[in-house]
Amino acid sequence: MTSAQFEREKNYQSSLWIAKSMLEKGLIDSREYEKIKVSLIRKYMPIIGGL
């Protein structure tokens, strides 16, 4: 994994963690969470997280 790939993976995982936290707190629903997840995959193109 290159440093750029690692950075994208780190940013994806951090952003996804925030979205999961919002879901658990009831700030967003599961439909919105899935939209966010898809958007983050498109934005960051994670190697591991996109599996």
Rosetta constraint file for C-alpha pairs under 8 A:
AtomPair CA 1 CA 5 HARMONIC 5.97 0.50
AtomPair CA 1 CA 6 HARMONIC 6.36 0.50
AtomPair CA 2 CA 6 HARMONIC 6.16 0.50
AtomPair CA 3 CA 7 HARMONIC 6.10 0.50
AtomPair CA 4 CA 8 HARMONIC 6.27 0.50
AtomPair CA 5 CA 9 HARMONIC 6.15 0.50
AtomPair CA 5 CA 46 HARMONIC 7.16 0.50
AtomPair CA 5 CA 47 HARMONIC 7.24 0.50
AtomPair CA 6 CA 10 HARMONIC 6.05 0.50
AtomPair CA 7 CA 11 HARMONIC 6.12 0.50
AtomPair CA 8 CA 12 HARMONIC 6.05 0.50
AtomPair CA 8 CA 44 HARMONIC 5.26 0.50
AtomPair CA 8 CA 45 HARMONIC 6.97 0.50
AtomPair CA 8 CA 46 HARMONIC 5.97 0.50
AtomPair CA 9 CA 13 HARMONIC 6.11 0.50
AtomPair CA 9 CA 44 HARMONIC 7.03 0.50
AtomPair CA 9 CA 45 HARMONIC 7.71 0.50
AtomPair CA 9 CA 46 HARMONIC 4.82 0.50
AtomPair CA 9 CA 47 HARMONIC 6.67 0.50
AtomPair CA 9 CA 48 HARMONIC 7.13 0.50
AtomPair CA 9 CA 49 HARMONIC 6.84 0.50
AtomPair CA 10 CA 14 HARMONIC 6.09 0.50
AtomPair CA 11 CA 15 HARMONIC 6.08 0.50
AtomPair CA 11 CA 44 HARMONIC 7.27 0.50
AtomPair CA 12 CA 16 HARMONIC 6.03 0.50
AtomPair CA 12 CA 40 HARMONIC 6.26 0.50
AtomPair CA 12 CA 41 HARMONIC 7.20 0.50
AtomPair CA 12 CA 44 HARMONIC 5.91 0.50
AtomPair CA 12 CA 46 HARMONIC 6.60 0.50
AtomPair CA 12 CA 49 HARMONIC 7.39 0.50
AtomPair CA 13 CA 17 HARMONIC 6.06 0.50
AtomPair CA 13 CA 49 HARMONIC 7.05 0.50
AtomPair CA 14 CA 18 HARMONIC 6.50 0.50
AtomPair CA 15 CA 19 HARMONIC 6.41 0.50
AtomPair CA 15 CA 40 HARMONIC 7.55 0.50
AtomPair CA 16 CA 20 HARMONIC 6.12 0.50
AtomPair CA 16 CA 37 HARMONIC 6.67 0.50
AtomPair CA 16 CA 40 HARMONIC 7.52 0.50
AtomPair CA 17 CA 21 HARMONIC 6.14 0.50
AtomPair CA 18 CA 22 HARMONIC 6.26 0.50
AtomPair CA 19 CA 23 HARMONIC 6.21 0.50
AtomPair CA 19 CA 33 HARMONIC 6.43 0.50
AtomPair CA 19 CA 36 HARMONIC 7.31 0.50
AtomPair CA 20 CA 24 HARMONIC 6.18 0.50
AtomPair CA 20 CA 33 HARMONIC 7.29 0.50
AtomPair CA 21 CA 25 HARMONIC 6.23 0.50
AtomPair CA 22 CA 26 HARMONIC 6.24 0.50
AtomPair CA 22 CA 27 HARMONIC 5.12 0.50
AtomPair CA 22 CA 28 HARMONIC 5.97 0.50
AtomPair CA 23 CA 27 HARMONIC 5.86 0.50
AtomPair CA 23 CA 28 HARMONIC 5.04 0.50
AtomPair CA 23 CA 29 HARMONIC 5.94 0.50
AtomPair CA 23 CA 30 HARMONIC 6.83 0.50
AtomPair CA 23 CA 33 HARMONIC 6.70 0.50
AtomPair CA 28 CA 32 HARMONIC 6.00 0.50
AtomPair CA 28 CA 33 HARMONIC 6.65 0.50
AtomPair CA 29 CA 33 HARMONIC 6.25 0.50
AtomPair CA 30 CA 34 HARMONIC 6.20 0.50
AtomPair CA 31 CA 35 HARMONIC 6.40 0.50
AtomPair CA 32 CA 36 HARMONIC 6.20 0.50
AtomPair CA 33 CA 37 HARMONIC 6.12 0.50
AtomPair CA 34 CA 38 HARMONIC 6.22 0.50
AtomPair CA 35 CA 39 HARMONIC 6.17 0.50
AtomPair CA 36 CA 40 HARMONIC 6.08 0.50
AtomPair CA 37 CA 41 HARMONIC 6.23 0.50
AtomPair CA 38 CA 42 HARMONIC 6.30 0.50
AtomPair CA 39 CA 43 HARMONIC 6.13 0.50
AtomPair CA 40 CA 44 HARMONIC 5.88 0.50
AtomPair CA 40 CA 45 HARMONIC 7.70 0.50
AtomPair CA 41 CA 45 HARMONIC 5.10 0.50
AtomPair CA 41 CA 46 HARMONIC 6.35 0.50
AtomPair CA 41 CA 49 HARMONIC 7.87 0.50
AtomPair CA 41 CA 50 HARMONIC 6.10 0.50
AtomPair CA 45 CA 50 HARMONIC 6.95 0.50
AtomPair CA 46 CA 50 HARMONIC 5.31 0.50
AtomPair CA 47 CA 51 HARMONIC 7.20 0.50
